[in-house]
């Protein structure tokens, strides 16, 4: 099947509404770009990394809808314009999309990633470059965590250096399960992964099964009571501050806590929330992000 791109330029408000309407009416996908990109009028959208910006379109936006060859672009656009109350159907352009092996193209964008001294994160369609390393087979998916983000890398490097065989570990905000799986491969036991998103919990379970890692996953209410030798949480600064007392209480006296998802400029403020219980400081910084780590006082 061949595809075409229907291209419309609109102001921000109408671009957002028209994008939603095009999807509802059968467009295969819709993206929004800055129509002034690479010009002096380019306007970047700002938001904290990991969070959706308040605005998802630009003042002068370009809406690009992918449609099948069997769809009439004029009819589709007219229906979408009517759906959102536009007085007239906007003018549009069409662009042919070259036939490609989309699966192969997508897979080619994800190569094995080396992290730390002996960790490799390897998509299922690749062979491990070093089979004797700590190999995690993990495909990009809906849950956060494939090792490519600096916060994930920082936590993985910390785990590689600090997990001892037999140490109990809690991964709070486990996402794809990548940190819990690595901890298990480093010898931690038992390993518990907790996330507020049921989809992430299911994804983590599947990833652990693929990696033959015995990790127990669940929602916050499923978290077993007690303290752990190690607690790791790779989330974002605001929830980490709100959970300071809870996460600290889960660390055994003399146990270790590692936190990431924190921008360097946020490190001092986040650390203050944990200082009543944890001797904590910046362990390492990477690309503007930090990993805080420390030991719970007895």
N, C-alpha and C positions, 0 to 999 in steps of 0.2 A: 504494500500500500504506500502511495506517495503522500507527502504532506506539504502544506503551505503555511506561511505566516501572514496573518492579517495584522497590519500595522496602523495604529491610530495615534495622533498626538492631541492631547487634551490638557486642561488645567488639573491641578491636584484632586480637587473634590470630585470632579466627574470621572477622572481616571480610576479612582478607587472604586466608585460605584459601578462603572462599566466593567471593570475586571471581574467583580463578583458576578455580575449578570451574565457575562460571556461564559464563565465556568458553569453556571447553573443551566445555561441553554445548550451546552454540549461541546464547548471548546475543550480540546484535550489538555491544554495547559495555558496559563497566562502569566506573563512576566511584565514588570513595570520598570522602565529605565528613565534616567534623567535625559530628557531630549536635548539638554544643553551640555551634556558631557563633553569633556575635552575642549570646552570653550571658556572664555572669561566669565560666563554666566553660570557655570557649573555650581550646584549646591549640594554638598554632602549631607546625608542624614546621620545624625549622631544618636547614639544610645550606648548604654553600658554593654560591653561584650557579653554575649550569652542571653541578652534580653532583647525583645523586639522593640524597635524605636516607636515613639508615639505616632510618628507619621510614616506611612509606608509608600508614599508617592511624592513626587517633586512638583514644584509650582508649574513647571512646564514638563509634562510627563509623556513618555512614549509607551503605549500599551501594545504588547506583542502577543497575539493569541495564535497558538498552534492548532490548525484545523486539518481534518482529513480531506482528501481529494473529492470525496463525495458530498462535502458540505458546501453550500452556497454562501460565500462570504458576505455578500450584500444582504441576503435574507437574515443571516445570523446577526449581523451588526445592527440592522434595522430593528430586529426583535429586542436586542439588548438595549438599544437606545430608547425604545418605547418602554421597556421594563423600568428604566431609571428616570423616566420623565423628561428626556431630552426633546426639545422642540423640533430639531432636525437630526437626521442621521449624519454623523460626522463623515468627512471624506476619509478614505483609507487607501493604503497601498498593499499590494500582495507581493510576497517573495517566496519563490520555490525553495523547498528544503531538500537538499541532496540526499538520496537514498544512502543509508549507512547501516552497518551492523551496530545498533545502539548498545546492545549488551557488551560487545567487545570494546566499544568506545568508552563506555562507562568504566569497565574493569581496568582499562589501560590507565585511568586517572588515579588508581589506587595501587601503589607498589608497597612492598614490605618496608616497615619503618624500624630502624634500630634506635633503641633507647638505652641510655646508661651504658654499662660495660658489656652486658651479655643478654639483653632483652631484645627480642624481635617480635613485632606485631605483624602477622602475615595473613592477607586475605586468602580465602579458601582456594582461589584459582591460581595461587602462586606456590612454589616450593620454598621452604625455609632456607635462606642463604647459609645458615649454620644450624644443622639439626641438633647439635649438642648444646645450643644456647637455651635460654628460657624462652620458648616459643609459644606465643599466644595466637591461635587461629581466630581471627575476628574480621567479619565483613562489615562495611559501613551499613548503618541501619537507622532506625528511628530513635533509638536510645543514645544519649550522649556518651561518648568515650570510645575513641579508636586509637588514641595515642598521638594524634596529630596536633592537638591543642596544647599550648604550653603548660596549662594547669595540670592536665593529665600526665604529661611527661615529667613534671616536677614531682608529682606524687609517686609515680612509678620509680623514678630514680631514688627517691627517699626510701621506698619499700625495699628496693634491691639492697640498699646499704644497711637497713635496720631490722628487717624481719629475721628472727631466729627460729630454728625448727621448734615446733611445739608451742609457739606463742599464740594465744587467742587473739582474734582480730575482729573488729566491727568496722564495716565500710558503710557509712551513713550517707545516703544519696548515691547509691551504687551505679545508677545509669545502666550502661551495657554490661556491668559486672567486671570490667577490665581490671580494676584494682584488686577486687576480691579474688579473681582468678590468679593474678600474679602472686598475691600473698600466699595463696594455697600452693602454687608451684615453688615458692621460696621456703615452704615447710610450715607455714602457720596452720594451727588447728586448735579449736574449730574456727571456721571463718563464717561470719554472718554478714549478709548484704541487705540493706534496707533502702527502700525508695518510696516516695509518695505516689508515684505513677505506676499503676498496675501494668501498663504496657512495658515499662522499663523492667519491672520485676520478671515478667514473662521472657523478655529478650535476654535478660541476664541468666535466667535458668537455662535457656537454649544454648547460650554461649558457653556456660559452664559444662553442660553435657558434651558439647563438641570438643571441649578441651580436657575432658575427663577430670574435672576439678570438683571435688566434693564440697560445695558451698551451699549454705542454707539461705534462701532469699524470702523476703516478705515485705509487707507494708509496715509502717511504724507500730501499729498495734500488735504485730506479730513478733516484734523484737523481744527476745528472751530477757529476763531480768539478770542483773549481775554486772560485774565489771570485767574489763578486757585488758590484756597486756598492751594492746595497740588499738587506737581508734583513729580512723582516717576519714576525712570529710572533704570532698572536692565539690563545692557548691558555688555560692557567691557571697559577697561580704555581708549583705543585710541579713539573710537567714542564718549565717554563721554567728552573727552577733546575737540574734534572738535565741539561738540554741546553745549559747556559751555554757550556761549552768548545766543543762542536760548532758551535753557532750562531755564536759569535764567530769561529771559524776560517773560516767561510764568507763573512765580510765582508772585502773588500779593504782593505788599509791606506788610510786616508782615506775609506773607505766608511761607509755609514750603517746603523744597526740600529734597528728600532722593535719594541717588545714591548707587548702588551696582554693582557687577561684577568687583570689584576692589581688587586686591591682597594687602595685608598689606604693602608690600614694595612700592606699587604704590600710596598709599593714599595721601602722602604729595604733590606729583607732581600733581595729579588730583585736589586736593583742591585748589592749587594755581590758576588754571584756573577759578575757581568760586569765588575767594575772592573779585574781583572787585564789585560783586553784593550781594554775600551771605556770612553771617557769618557761616562758615561751619567747621566741625570737625568730627573725627571718633566717631560714635555713639556706635558701638559695633563691635567686631571681633569674627569670628567663623571659625575654621579650616584653618586659613591663609587668609581668605577673610574678607573684612570690609564693613560696611555700613557707608557712609558719610551722615550727615544730618545737616541742618542749616536753618536759617531764612533770608528771603530777607530784606535788609535794605530799609527803607522808603526814 
